[in-house]
């Protein structure tokens, strides 16, 4: 039996996957979570309408299917409940420490071990650390003059204040992207008036979501073996469609560009009859450049009498509300910031210190890099889930997480088999990987000079996204090549 002890930082779906697979492989582990429950982003984001943009057949873990879904696209509460279900099913709670996030993780080159210190002051010695902190967990507040002067309630979509009553209130929503298109329809049903402040338009395609009624589930499970067989076929169809066809919106093939531009344009034309409003909602950049939004009810919400789309730039926030650059004062009782997350900066909540006292923040000062998006030069026995260049625009991140965890388990096993105490990627191997991925990303829509997005740094380097089909990533991480690693006996 392996005698290594591993600390997993973060109990979202990535951290839970890591814990399950470590347990199956026989490794001891400690699972640290700064929040009061598992679920990661699905525990933190509780705004009305919060849901996943990937169908549940593909988003749930391949090895932990659940029958407790009520819609094709899972909603936040159900995903968070699923995380709890998985935690119990695989008996992870004895290893789980809630309300005890990691404060620091420091590598000791003499002992060849990590010392992880928690926010409670406890120290844990570990042979390896898995960072399952994610990319989208640091809410971004825009630098708007007067932000702190607003007299009413204000909140970020990632920190929803459920004590605030929206009924009959005047609400200003700053932002019109992924979280905004989900929460605006819900807020508009209660508020007296909603002002949507749009900096730039987004490409939106239909979700075609629907309820899964209990009668449908009951029918399927009159022949359960066939139900499971059909579920696997459906999962494969969704996956292959995303990898072969949706990917072409980002791969920037002529066919992909034409189809998804047409699909989004027809969706807009069908739901917004007002020509002037359609012009405001039509992006001035190519489809796929930024996250393609998937929504059925966003455009209809904008057509409501109590909703206004405001495209004049924001000059300042004042106690009464928002003043736009044309001098108009828009008065509100509540401000909602649907402004996304800090991404390219990668400012983790944990101080990770590798060889020679180098911190991960210093190593990534000019942009994050990792070998295969998982391991980092000068940080031995440190594995990152959802790391640099592993984000997707077209498929399910849970697929990537499962492949990264599989790679991590194989790496630990290789060390055991080879009598190796520590491993970190060679700088040359990491540089080669990143040079190659940047070259391939240069042919995607994200590299278009007209494309400004959270996917890339100010100097144009794309540090967030994978450059190919997800099956290409699976091939890339299928085996651990020890020749690409510095090994210490």
C-alpha positions in Angstrom: 0.0 0.0 0.0 1.3 3.5 -0.8 2.5 5.4 2.3 2.3 8.9 1.0 0.0 11.5 2.5 -1.5 14.1 0.3 -3.2 17.4 1.2 -6.0 18.5 -1.2 -6.8 22.2 -1.0 -10.4 22.9 -2.0 -13.5 20.7 -1.9 -15.2 21.7 -5.2 -15.8 19.0 -7.8 -12.1 19.0 -8.6 -11.0 18.5 -5.0 -13.7 15.9 -4.4 -12.5 14.0 -7.5 -8.9 14.0 -6.3 -10.0 12.8 -2.8 -12.0 9.9 -4.3 -9.2 8.8 -6.6 -6.6 9.1 -3.9 -8.7 6.9 -1.6 -9.2 4.3 -4.3 -5.4 4.2 -4.9 -4.8 3.7 -1.2 -3.2 7.1 -0.4 -3.8 8.9 2.9 -5.1 12.4 2.4 -6.5 15.5 4.1 -9.2 17.5 2.3 -9.2 21.2 3.3 -12.1 23.6 2.5 -12.3 27.2 3.5 -16.1 27.3 3.2 -18.7 25.7 5.5 -19.7 23.1 2.9 -18.4 21.3 -0.1 -19.2 22.3 -3.7 -16.7 25.1 -4.5 -18.1 27.6 -6.9 -21.5 26.0 -6.6 -21.5 26.6 -2.8 -20.3 30.2 -3.2 -22.5 31.4 -6.1 -26.1 31.4 -4.9 -27.6 34.2 -7.0 -31.1 33.7 -8.3 -31.1 31.7 -11.6 -27.6 30.4 -11.1 -27.1 27.3 -13.2 -24.5 25.4 -15.3 -24.1 26.0 -19.0 -23.3 22.3 -19.6 -26.0 19.7 -19.7 -26.0 17.6 -16.6 -25.4 14.4 -18.5 -21.9 15.6 -19.2 -21.2 17.9 -16.3 -21.7 15.3 -13.5 -18.6 13.1 -12.8 -18.4 10.1 -15.2 -17.9 7.7 -12.3 -20.5 9.2 -10.0 -23.8 9.5 -11.9 -26.9 10.7 -10.0 -30.6 10.3 -10.7 -31.6 13.4 -8.7 -31.7 16.0 -11.5 -34.8 17.9 -12.5 -33.6 19.7 -15.6 -31.3 19.1 -18.6 -29.1 22.0 -17.3 -28.5 21.6 -13.6 -29.2 24.5 -11.3 -26.9 25.7 -8.5 -28.7 24.1 -5.6 -28.9 20.7 -7.3 -25.1 20.8 -8.1 -24.3 21.7 -4.6 -26.5 18.9 -3.3 -24.8 16.6 -5.7 -21.4 17.5 -4.3 -22.8 16.6 -0.8 -24.2 13.4 -2.2 -20.8 12.5 -3.7 -19.0 13.3 -0.5 -21.2 10.9 1.4 -21.3 8.2 -1.2 -17.5 7.9 -1.2 -17.2 8.4 2.6 -15.0 11.5 2.4 -16.2 13.3 5.5 -13.6 11.7 7.9 -10.9 13.4 5.8 -12.8 16.6 5.2 -12.1 19.8 7.2 -14.7 22.5 6.6 -14.1 26.1 7.6 -10.4 25.3 7.5 -8.8 26.5 4.4 -5.0 26.4 3.8 -3.1 29.6 4.6 0.2 28.4 3.3 2.0 25.5 1.7 5.8 25.5 2.0 8.2 23.0 0.4 11.2 21.8 2.5 14.0 20.7 0.2 15.7 18.8 3.1 12.8 16.7 4.1 11.3 16.6 0.7 7.9 17.3 2.1 5.3 20.1 2.2 4.2 21.8 5.4 0.6 23.0 5.0 -0.6 25.5 7.6 -4.3 26.0 7.9 -6.2 29.2 8.8 -6.7 27.6 12.3 -3.0 27.4 12.8 -2.7 23.6 12.4 0.2 22.3 10.4 0.1 19.2 8.3 3.1 17.5 6.8 2.4 16.1 3.3 4.4 14.3 0.6 2.3 16.0 -2.1 -0.2 18.9 -2.4 -3.1 19.1 -4.9 -4.3 22.6 -5.4 -8.0 22.5 -6.4 -8.6 26.2 -6.0 -10.1 26.8 -9.4 -9.9 29.9 -11.7 -13.2 31.6 -11.0 -13.3 32.2 -7.2 -12.1 35.7 -6.7 -14.9 38.2 -7.4 -13.9 41.2 -9.5 -15.1 44.6 -8.4 -14.7 47.3 -11.1 -12.7 50.4 -10.3 -15.6 52.9 -10.6 -15.3 56.3 -8.9 -17.6 56.6 -5.9 -18.1 52.8 -5.5 -18.2 53.1 -1.8 -20.6 56.0 -1.7 -23.8 54.3 -2.7 -26.4 54.6 0.0 -28.4 51.5 -0.8 -27.6 47.8 -0.7 -24.9 46.5 -3.0 -23.6 43.0 -3.7 -21.6 41.0 -6.1 -23.3 38.1 -7.9 -20.7 35.8 -6.3 -21.6 37.0 -2.8 -25.4 37.2 -3.0 -27.1 38.8 0.0 -30.3 36.8 0.5 -31.4 39.2 3.3 -32.1 41.9 0.8 -35.7 42.1 -0.5 -35.9 43.0 -4.2 -39.6 43.2 -4.3 -40.7 46.6 -5.7 -37.2 48.0 -5.6 -35.2 49.9 -8.2 -32.2 47.7 -9.2 -29.1 48.6 -11.2 -27.2 45.6 -12.6 -23.6 46.3 -13.7 -22.6 43.7 -16.3 -24.4 41.7 -19.0 -22.4 38.5 -19.3 -22.6 35.0 -17.9 -24.0 35.6 -14.4 -26.0 38.6 -15.5 -28.0 36.7 -18.1 -29.1 34.2 -15.5 -29.9 36.6 -12.6 -31.6 39.5 -14.6 -34.7 37.5 -15.6 -35.2 36.4 -12.0 -34.6 39.9 -10.5 -36.9 41.5 -13.1 -39.8 39.4 -11.9 -39.7 41.0 -8.5 -38.1 44.4 -8.9 -40.1 47.6 -9.9 -37.4 48.5 -12.3 -34.1 47.0 -13.5 -31.4 49.0 -15.3 -28.9 46.7 -17.1 -25.6 48.5 -17.7 -23.9 46.9 -20.7 -20.3 47.7 -21.5 -20.3 45.5 -24.6 -22.7 43.0 -26.1 -22.4 39.3 -26.0 -23.1 36.5 -28.4 -26.0 34.4 -27.0 -27.3 31.1 -28.3 -30.4 29.2 -27.1 -30.2 26.9 -24.2 -33.3 24.8 -25.0 -33.5 23.7 -21.4 -36.4 21.7 -20.1 -37.7 20.1 -16.9 -37.1 16.3 -16.4 -40.5 15.3 -14.9 -40.6 12.5 -12.4 -42.9 10.5 -14.7 -40.1 10.4 -17.3 -37.6 9.1 -14.8 -40.1 6.5 -13.6 -40.7 5.3 -17.1 -36.9 5.1 -17.8 -36.4 3.0 -14.7 -39.0 0.4 -15.6 -36.0 -1.0 -17.5 -33.0 0.4 -15.5 -30.3 -1.4 -17.5 -31.6 0.3 -20.7 -31.9 3.6 -18.9 -28.2 3.5 -18.0 -27.3 2.4 -21.5 -29.2 5.3 -23.0 -27.8 7.7 -20.5 -24.2 6.8 -21.6 -25.2 7.1 -25.3 -26.7 10.5 -24.6 -23.5 11.6 -22.7 -21.4 10.5 -25.6 -23.5 12.4 -28.1 -23.3 15.6 -26.1 -19.6 15.2 -25.6 -18.8 14.5 -29.2 -21.0 17.3 -30.5 -19.2 19.8 -28.2 -15.7 18.5 -29.2 -16.2 18.2 -32.9 -18.7 20.9 -33.7 -19.0 23.6 -30.9 -15.2 23.7 -30.7 -15.2 25.1 -34.3 -16.6 28.4 -33.0 -13.3 28.8 -31.2 -11.1 26.9 -33.6 -12.3 29.6 -36.0 -13.1 27.4 -39.0 -15.2 29.2 -41.7 -18.0 26.7 -41.0 -17.9 27.2 -37.3 -17.8 31.0 -37.6 -20.7 31.0 -40.0 -22.9 28.6 -38.2 -22.6 30.0 -34.7 -22.8 33.6 -35.9 -26.0 32.7 -37.7 -27.4 30.8 -34.7 -26.8 33.6 -32.3 -28.1 36.2 -34.7 -31.3 34.3 -35.4 -31.8 33.8 -31.6 -31.5 37.6 -31.2 -33.8 38.4 -34.1 -36.5 35.9 -32.9 -36.6 37.2 -29.3 -36.0 41.0 -29.8 -38.3 42.6 -32.3 -37.1 46.1 -31.6 -34.4 47.0 -34.2 -32.7 49.7 -32.1 -32.4 47.3 -29.2 -31.1 44.6 -31.5 -28.3 46.9 -32.6 -27.3 47.5 -29.0 -27.3 43.7 -28.4 -25.2 42.9 -31.4 -21.4 42.4 -30.6 -18.7 44.2 -32.6 -16.3 41.3 -32.2 -16.2 37.8 -33.7 -18.3 35.0 -32.2 -16.2 32.8 -29.8 -13.9 35.7 -28.9 -15.4 35.8 -25.5 -17.5 33.2 -23.7 -20.6 32.4 -25.7 -23.6 32.7 -23.5 -26.4 30.2 -23.4 -29.8 31.5 -22.4 -33.4 31.2 -23.2 -34.9 34.0 -21.1 -32.3 36.8 -21.1 -33.6 38.6 -24.2 -37.3 38.2 -23.2 -36.3 39.8 -19.8 -34.9 42.8 -21.7 -38.3 43.2 -23.5 -40.1 43.7 -20.2 -41.6 47.1 -19.5 -39.7 47.3 -16.2 -36.2 46.6 -17.7 -33.9 49.1 -19.4 -30.7 48.4 -21.3 -28.2 51.2 -20.7 -25.2 51.3 -23.0 -23.9 54.8 -22.0 -20.6 54.4 -20.1 -20.7 54.7 -16.3 -19.0 57.9 -15.1 -19.4 57.4 -11.3 -21.5 55.9 -8.6 -23.2 58.3 -6.3 -25.3 57.8 -3.1 -28.5 57.9 -5.2 -27.3 55.5 -7.9 -25.3 55.6 -11.1 -24.4 58.6 -13.2 -23.6 57.8 -16.8 -21.1 59.7 -19.0 -24.0 61.6 -20.7 -24.8 63.2 -17.3 -27.9 61.2 -16.6 -28.5 60.1 -13.0 -30.1 56.7 -12.7 -31.5 56.3 -9.2 -31.6 52.8 -7.5 -32.2 51.2 -4.2 -29.9 48.2 -4.9 -26.8 47.7 -7.0 -25.8 44.3 -8.3 -22.3 43.8 -9.7 -22.3 40.9 -12.2 -18.7 41.7 -13.1 -17.1 38.3 -13.0 -13.9 37.2 -11.4 -10.2 38.0 -11.3 -8.6 35.5 -13.6 -5.3 36.2 -15.3 -3.7 37.5 -12.1 -4.1 34.1 -10.4 -4.0 35.6 -6.9 -4.6 32.5 -4.8 -5.8 32.6 -1.3 -2.9 30.3 -0.3 0.8 31.2 -0.1 2.5 28.4 -2.0 6.3 28.4 -1.6 8.4 26.1 -3.7 12.2 25.5 -4.0 14.6 28.3 -2.9 11.7 30.2 -1.3 10.1 31.1 -4.6 6.3 31.7 -4.3 3.8 30.7 -6.9 2.8 34.3 -7.2 6.4 35.3 -8.1 6.7 32.4 -10.5 3.6 33.5 -12.3 4.2 37.2 -12.1 4.3 37.6 -15.9 1.5 35.1 -16.4 0.7 31.6 -15.1 2.4 28.6 -16.7 2.4 24.9 -15.9 3.5 21.8 -17.6 0.3 20.2 -19.1 -1.5 22.7 -16.9 -0.8 20.4 -13.9 2.7 20.6 -12.6 5.0 23.6 -12.1 8.8 24.0 -12.4 10.4 24.5 -9.0 7.4 23.3 -7.2 8.0 19.6 -6.5 5.1 17.2 -5.8 2.6 20.0 -6.4 -0.3 19.3 -8.7 -2.8 21.9 -10.0 -6.4 21.1 -11.0 -8.0 23.5 -13.5 -4.6 25.1 -13.9 -3.2 27.5 -16.5 -4.4 26.7 -20.1 -7.0 24.1 -19.1 -10.1 26.3 -19.2 -12.7 25.5 -21.9 -15.2 27.4 -24.0 -16.9 24.4 -25.6 -17.0 21.3 -23.4 -17.2 20.2 -19.7 -14.5 21.2 -17.2 -15.3 18.0 -15.3 -13.8 16.0 -18.2 -10.6 18.0 -17.8 -10.6 17.6 -14.0 -10.9 13.8 -14.2 -8.0 13.6 -16.7 -5.8 15.8 -14.4 -6.6 13.7 -11.4 -5.8 10.5 -13.3 -2.5 12.0 -14.3 -1.7 13.0 -10.7 -2.4 9.5 -9.4 -0.2 8.1 -12.1 2.6 10.5 -11.2 2.4 9.5 -7.5 2.4 5.8 -8.5 5.4 6.4 -10.8 7.3 7.9 -7.9 6.5 4.9 -5.7 7.5 2.4 -8.4 10.8 4.3 -9.2 11.8 4.9 -5.6 11.5 8.7 -6.2 10.8 11.1 -3.4 10.1 14.2 -5.4 9.4 15.3 -8.9 9.0 18.7 -10.6 8.9 19.4 -14.4 12.1 20.4 -16.0 12.1 24.1 -17.1 12.8 23.0 -20.6 9.8 20.7 -20.7 7.5 23.4 -19.3 8.8 26.0 -21.7 8.4 23.5 -24.6 4.8 22.8 -23.6 3.9 26.5 -23.3 5.6 27.5 -26.5 3.6 24.8 -28.3 0.3 25.7 -26.8 0.7 29.4 -27.5 1.5 28.6 -31.1 -1.6 26.5 -31.4 -3.7 29.2 -29.6 -2.5 31.7 -32.1 -4.7 30.1 -34.7 -7.9 30.4 -32.6 -10.4 33.2 -32.4 -9.0 34.3 -29.0 -5.8 35.4 -30.7 -7.7 37.9 -32.9 -6.4 41.4 -32.2 -10.0 42.6 -32.0 -10.6 40.0 -29.2 -10.2 41.4 -25.7 -11.2 38.9 -23.0 -10.4 37.5 -19.6 -8.7 34.6 -21.3 -5.5 36.5 -22.0 -3.0 38.9 -20.4 -2.5 42.5 -21.3 0.4 41.5 -23.6 -1.9 39.2 -25.5 -0.7 35.8 -24.1 -3.6 33.4 -23.7 -3.1 31.9 -20.2 -6.5 30.4 -19.5 -7.6 28.2 -22.3 -6.8 24.9 -23.7 -5.9 25.1 -27.4 -7.6 22.0 -28.9 -10.3 19.4 -28.5 -10.6 17.9 -25.0 -9.8 14.5 -26.4 -6.4 16.0 -27.4 -5.9 16.9 -23.8 -6.8 13.4 -22.7 -4.1 12.1 -25.1 -1.5 14.6 -23.8 -1.9 13.6 -20.2 -2.5 9.9 -20.7 1.0 8.9 -19.5 3.5 10.5 -17.2 6.8 10.9 -19.0 9.5 11.0 -16.3 12.0 12.2 -18.8 10.3 15.6 -18.5 10.8 15.7 -14.8 13.6 16.5 -12.3 13.6 13.5 -10.0 15.0 13.3 -6.5 15.5 9.9 -4.9 
